[in-house]
Amino acid sequence: MFQVAAIQMTPIMNDLDANIKRGIYFAREAIKEGANLIVFPELWNTGYYLSKESFSLLAETPEGKTVTTLREEAEQEGVTIVCPFVERENDDMYIAAAIIDSTGEIMGIVRKGLLWGRERQIFKEAVLEYPTFDSEVGRIGVLICYEMEFPETSRLLALEGAEIIVCPSVWSMSASHRWDIQLPARALDNTVFVLGVNTVGNNSCGKSKLISPLGDILSVASDKKEEVLVRAVDKEALYWARDEVAYLQDFKEKLTPGGKAIPTPSF
């Protein structure tokens, strides 16, 4: 068993320092409830509806204030953190997330490869790579917002042995019904846990949620207010789900790029 926490917050537009301060406050509230894995939403430290010029002023390297602060928090509290941020590399900007282990080390950086709408005018599309990361709570995969809307991305993570897929998001009110459909579908299709972590307010629909490997909603946050959603995950449920619904065992390798096989869960 381990505890996951979704930090559902309303970012203050264009105020990096204030958002980091509030994010740390929420993280510590989650830690008080025993969280082992803490996930922040997409663009939580900047806000979403900014100009390219504003994002350029707030963009950071992994050595910048946002990731460094969360690394210190992870090390101090012994927790795993998924920390989205706007990453700068030379003249390019990416929507990215740092996966930080409980020692404060960066296990990896993922960049959003499938951009939505106006994002294409601001950010660079990343190479389509979907790695997994072995942490103290299991093998983690990360899909950033719009990437969850494609069934292939979560399948690729399942092929790499993901046991929980986290989805940091800024998911809109008008797409709320898709949030309610697609996240459970991805969990069931791949018999994995899914943790969707959304912003709220500023046209975001909230409803951060943890979903079981059979597509059941285990816990869901409000659609109107900030909330720290903490819920226990029973890793044995993944084995049980894969015995109950043998999608992965019966999956035909020919259906996947390169004919990759489904690996055995590592826990």
C-alpha positions, 0 to 999 in steps of 0.5 A: 500500500502507498498513498498518492496525492493530487494537488488540485490548485488554482494557479495565480497567473504570472506569479512563479514565487506565489505559486511555488509557495502555495504548492509547497503548502499543499504538498505539506498538507498531503504529507501530513496525510501520509502521501508517498507520491505527490503530483502537481497539475500542468503549468501549476507554477505559471498559469495557463492563459499567458502570452508567449512573452510571459511564458518566456520570462517564466521558463526555467531549466531543471536547475531553476527555482521550481524544480530545485525547490521541489527536489529539496522538499522531496529529499526533506520529506522522503516523498516522490514528486512529479513537478510540471514546469515550463522548460527552456532549452536554448531558444525553445520552450517545452511543457515538461515535468520532472520526476523526482525520487524520495532522495531528491534526485531527478529520475527523468524529465518528460516533455509534452509531445502532443500539444493542444491548440494555441500551445503549438504557437508557444511551445515546441512539440517534444519527441514522442517518447513515453518512458517509465520510472522506477520509484519507491511506489512502483513504476510511474508513467507520465502523460501531460494533459492532451496526451491522455486523449490518445489511447496509444500513449497509455498503451505504450506506457503499459508496454513499458511496465507502468503500474500507475500513469499520472496525468498533470493537466489543465483540462477545460470546462468544455471538455469535462465530459472527456475527462470523465470518460477517457481517464477511466477508459485508459485505466481499464484498457491497460489495467493500470492505476490512473491519477488525473491531476487537474487545475481548477478555476480559470476555465478548468474543470477540476475533478482530479481523480484516482482510478483503479485498474478496472476503471472504477473511480476510487476518489474524486475532487471537487469541480469548483475548489482547490483540494488536496486529494489523498488516497491509498493505492493497493498495489495487489489490486493490479494483479487482481485486475489482470487476473480478472480482465486479461487484456494484457495477457491476451494482447497481440504483439502485432498490434503495437509499434515494433511488436512489443510484449507486455512485461510482467509487473515488477512489484 
